[in-house]
Amino acid sequence: MKKLAASLCLSCVAVSVVFAADDAMTVQLSDTPAAVQKTIAAEIGNGTVQDVSRSTQNGETIFEVDFAGQAGDERDFTVADDGTLLCTGVALADTPAPVQKTIQAQLSGWPVTGINKNVADTDLSFDVTVAKDGHEKSFNVDAAGNLSSMELALTDAPAAVQATIKAQIANGSLRTIDENFDAEGNSFDVEAVAPDGGRKTFSVAPDGRLLSEGMTLEQVPPAARRTITEKIGDGKILEIDKSLFEKKDGVLPYAVQGRKAGREFDFSVGPRGRFLGMDQ
């Protein structure tokens, strides 16, 4: 599945592509956690906070902050409830030249409505949202200017992918599809609402094979759950994906996306609890 910090930060640019974004509400700065207040103070410097909103997205509470800089320019950023700075809004001119070139190549007459610099991930990337005639779409570009992923409609996905998505969703509803571009082969990350109202995520290969599915910690086998809990310690689990195709050290792993001490903490665990190493 896609990196979670990137998906969370798309909220900065006013595009509802993340699960459970409907609970956003304005809050007072004094009502945010101390760690969040500390990060906000460091980010705004001598600026002035204009608005703080809180929402729960992908199971994590985040705070979106709009502020005016000392020169009066308006900016925004997003902070996790543990104080981790997830992303900052930037102008096109403030992105690296290779990133600007890729963004311009993708526009095709669609004006940019927002760019977010993802700073919580080990690998820097930029989420871009464009809009035209009442429609929005988003894509992600890495720091070297490579197009990493692109949001697309169900009808734009290959027929085999569409069939798998429809079968997996059944009586639920589709939220988003992102095509990930990789030299080893593209894949499609899907977020949906299950019939019971819960969040459902999975990844599909271009030929329709189901590559992985998102799981909660409670759905993981007890032995693997213990290892995950021990490894994450006082950190935070953001996502768990069960591989259905690609093996690691001879087993189908549970890939954990986490955050610890404000940084990425991703690792894999076997179904019997064997630690399979940190993931890059």
For each residue, the residues with C-beta under 8 A, 3 or more apart:
1: 189 201 203 212 214 239 241 257
2: 6 7 140 149 178 180 189
3: 6 7 118 121 125 257
4: 7 8 58 60 238 239 257
5: 8 9 86 87 118 120 121 264
6: 2 3 9 10 118 121 125 127 140 149
7: 2 3 4 10 17 18 58
8: 4 5 11 18 57 58 60 62 78 80 86 87
9: 5 6 12 78 86 87 116 118 127
10: 6 7 13 15 17 18 116 127 129 138
11: 8 14 15 16 18 21 55 57 62 64 78
12: 9 64 76 77 78 87 89 114 116 127
13: 10 89 113 114 115 116 127 128 129 138
14: 11 113 114 129
15: 10 11 113 114 129 136 138
16: 11 21 22
17: 7 10 138 151 175 176 191
18: 7 8 10 11 21 57 58 191
19: 57 58 175 191 193 199
20: 23 55 56 57 58 59 199
21: 11 16 18 24 55 57
22: 16
23: 20 55 56
24: 21 53 54 55 64
25: 53 54 55
26: 51 52 53
27: 31 32 52 53 54 63
28: 31 32 52
29: 32 37 40 49 52
30: 37
31: 27 28
32: 27 28 29 36 37 40 52 54 63
33: 36 37 81 82 83
34: 37 38
35: 38 39 81 82 83
36: 32 33 39 40 63 79 80 81 83
37: 29 30 32 33 34 40 41
38: 34 35 41 42 83
39: 35 36 42 43 79 83 84 85
40: 29 32 36 37 43 44 49 52 63 65 79
41: 37 38 44
42: 38 39 45
43: 39 40 65 67 77 85 88
44: 40 41 47 48 49 65 67 69
45: 42 69 70
46: 70
47: 44 67 68 69 70 75
48: 44 67 68
49: 29 40 44 52 65 66 67
50: 66 67 68 74
51: 26 65 66
52: 26 27 28 29 32 40 49 63 64 65 66
53: 24 25 26 27 63 64
54: 24 25 27 32 61 62 63
55: 11 20 21 23 24 25 61 62 64
56: 20 23 59 60 61 62
57: 8 11 18 19 20 21 60 62
58: 4 7 8 18 19 20 199 238 239
59: 20 56 199 238
60: 4 8 56 57 80 81 236 238
61: 54 55 56 80 81
62: 8 11 54 55 56 57 78 79 80 81 86
63: 27 32 36 40 52 53 54 78 79 80 81
64: 11 12 24 52 53 55 76 77 78
65: 40 43 44 49 51 52 76 77 78 79
66: 49 50 51 52 74 75 76
67: 43 44 47 48 49 50 74 75 76
68: 47 48 50 72 73 74 75
69: 44 45 47 72 73 74 75
70: 45 46 47
71:
72: 68 69
73: 68 69
74: 50 66 67 68 69
75: 47 66 67 68 69 88 89
76: 12 64 65 66 67 88 89
77: 12 43 64 65 85 86 87 88 89
78: 8 9 11 12 62 63 64 65 85 86 87 116
79: 36 39 40 62 63 65 83 84 85 86
80: 8 36 60 61 62 63 83 84 86 120 236 259
81: 33 35 36 60 61 62 63
82: 33 35 236 259 262
83: 33 35 36 38 39 79 80 262
84: 39 79 80 120 259 262
85: 39 43 77 78 79 88 119 120
86: 5 8 9 62 77 78 79 80 118 119 120
87: 5 8 9 12 77 78 116 117 118 119 120 127
88: 43 75 76 77 85 116 117 119
89: 12 13 75 76 77 114 115 116 117
90: 94 95 115 116 117 126
91: 94 95 115
92: 95 100 103 112 115
93: 100
94: 90 91
95: 90 91 92 99 100 103 115 117 126
96: 99 100 143 145
97: 100 101 145
98: 101 102 143 144 145
99: 95 96 102 103 126 141 143 145
100: 92 93 95 96 97 103 104
101: 97 98 104 105 145
102: 98 99 105 106 141 145 146 147
103: 92 95 99 100 106 107 112 115 126 128 141
104: 100 101 107
105: 101 102
106: 102 103 128 130 139 147 150
107: 103 104 110 111 112 130
108:
109: 132
110: 107 130 131 132 137
111: 107 130 131 132
112: 92 103 107 115 128 129 130
113: 13 14 15 129 130 131 136
114: 12 13 14 15 89 128 129
115: 13 89 90 91 92 95 103 112 126 127 128 129
116: 9 10 12 13 78 87 88 89 90 126 127 128
117: 87 88 89 90 95 124 126
118: 3 5 6 9 86 87 121 124 125 126 127
119: 85 86 87 88 124
120: 5 80 84 85 86 87 259 262 263 264
121: 3 5 6 118 124 125 264
122: 263 264 280
123: 142 143
124: 117 118 119 121 142 143
125: 3 6 118 121 140 141 142 143 148
126: 90 95 99 103 115 116 117 118 140 141 142 143
127: 6 9 10 12 13 87 115 116 118 138 139 140
128: 13 103 106 112 114 115 116 138 139 140 141
129: 10 13 14 15 112 113 114 115 136 137 138
130: 106 107 110 111 112 113 136 137 138
131: 110 111 113 134 135 136 137
132: 109 110 111 135
133:
134: 131
135: 131 132
136: 15 113 129 130 131
137: 110 129 130 131 150 151 152
138: 10 13 15 17 127 128 129 130 150 151
139: 106 127 128 147 148 149 150 151
140: 2 6 125 126 127 128 147 148 149 150
141: 99 102 103 125 126 128 145 146 147 148
142: 123 124 125 126 145 146 148
143: 96 98 99 123 124 125 126
144: 98
145: 96 97 98 99 101 102 141 142
146: 102 141 142 181
147: 102 106 139 140 141 150 181
148: 125 139 140 141 142 180 181
149: 2 6 139 140 178 179 180 181 189
150: 106 137 138 139 140 147 178 179 181
151: 17 137 138 139 176 177 178
152: 137 156 157 177 178 179
153: 156 157 177
154: 157 162 165 174 177
155: 162
156: 152 153
157: 152 153 154 161 162 165 177 179 188
158: 161 162 206 207 208
159: 162 163
160: 163 164 206 207 208
161: 157 158 164 165 188 204 205 206 208
162: 154 155 157 158 159 165 166
163: 159 160 166 167 208
164: 160 161 167 168 204 208 209 210
165: 154 157 161 162 168 169 174 177 188 190 192 204
166: 162 163 169 170
167: 163 164 170
168: 164 165 190 192 200 202 210
169: 165 166 172 173 174 192 200
170: 166 167 195
171: 195
172: 169 192 193 194 195 200
173: 169 192 193
174: 154 165 169 177 190 192
175: 17 19 191 192 193
176: 17 151 190 191
177: 151 152 153 154 157 165 174 188 189 190
178: 2 149 150 151 152 188 189
179: 149 150 152 157 186 187 188
180: 2 148 149 186 187 188 189
181: 146 147 148 149 150 186
182: 185 186 187
183:
184:
185: 182 205 206
186: 179 180 181 182 206
187: 179 180 182 203 204 205 206 211
188: 157 161 165 177 178 179 180 203 204 205 206
189: 1 2 149 177 178 180 201 202 203
190: 165 168 174 176 177 201 202 203 204
191: 17 18 19 175 176 199 200 201
192: 165 168 169 172 173 174 175 199 200 201
193: 19 172 173 175 197 198 199 200
194: 172 197 198 199 200
195: 170 171 172
196:
197: 193 194
198: 193 194
199: 19 20 58 59 191 192 193 194 214
200: 168 169 172 191 192 193 194 214
201: 1 189 190 191 192 213 214 239 241
202: 168 189 190 210 211 212 213 214
203: 1 187 188 189 190 210 211 212 213 241
204: 161 164 165 187 188 190 208 209 210 211
205: 161 185 187 188 208 209 210 211 245
206: 158 160 161 185 186 187 188
207: 158 160
208: 158 160 161 163 164 204 205
209: 164 204 205 245
210: 164 168 202 203 204 205 213 244 245
211: 187 202 203 204 205 243 244 245 246
212: 1 202 203 241 242 243 244 245 255
213: 201 202 203 210 241 242 244
214: 1 199 200 201 202 239 240 241 242
215: 219 220 240 241 242 254
216: 219 220 240
217: 220 225 228 229 237 240
218: 225
219: 215 216
220: 215 216 217 224 225 228 240 242 254
221: 224 225 271 272 273
222: 225 226
223: 226 227 271 272 273
224: 220 221 227 228 254 269 270 271 272 273
225: 217 218 220 221 222 228 229
226: 222 223 229 230 273
227: 223 224 230 231 269 273 274 275
228: 217 220 224 225 231 232 237 240 254 256 269
229: 217 225 226 232
230: 226 227 233
231: 227 228 256 267 269 275
232: 228 229 235 236 237 256 258 260 265
233: 230 260
234: 260
235: 232 258 259 260 261 265
236: 60 80 82 232 258 259 260
237: 217 228 232 240 256 257 258
238: 4 58 59 60 257 258 259
239: 1 4 58 201 214 256 257
240: 214 215 216 217 220 228 237 254 255 256 257
241: 1 201 203 212 213 214 215 254 255 257
242: 212 213 214 215 220 252 254 255
243: 211 212 246 247 248 252 253 254 255
244: 210 211 212 213 252
245: 205 209 210 211 212 252
246: 211 243 252
247: 243 250 251 252 253
248: 243 251 252 253 268 270 276
249: 253 270 274 276
250: 247
251: 247 248 270 271 272 274 276
252: 242 243 244 245 246 247 248 271
253: 243 247 248 249 268 269 270 271 276
254: 215 220 224 228 240 241 242 243 268 269 270 271
255: 212 240 241 242 243 266 267 268 279
256: 228 231 232 237 239 240 266 267 268 269
257: 1 3 4 237 238 239 240 241 264 266
258: 232 235 236 237 238 264 265 266 267
259: 80 82 84 120 235 236 238 262 263 264 265
260: 232 233 234 235 236 263 265
261: 235 265
262: 82 83 84 120 259
263: 120 122 259 260
264: 5 120 121 122 257 258 259
265: 232 235 258 259 260 261 278
266: 255 256 257 258 278 279 280
267: 231 255 256 258 275 276 277 278 279
268: 248 253 254 255 256 275 276 277 279
269: 224 227 228 231 253 254 256 273 274 275 276
270: 224 248 249 251 253 254 273 274 275 276
271: 221 223 224 251 252 253 254
272: 221 223 224 251
273: 221 223 224 226 227 269 270
274: 227 249 251 269 270
275: 227 231 267 268 269 270
276: 248 249 251 253 267 268 269 270
277: 267 268
278: 265 266 267
279: 255 266 267 268
280: 122 266
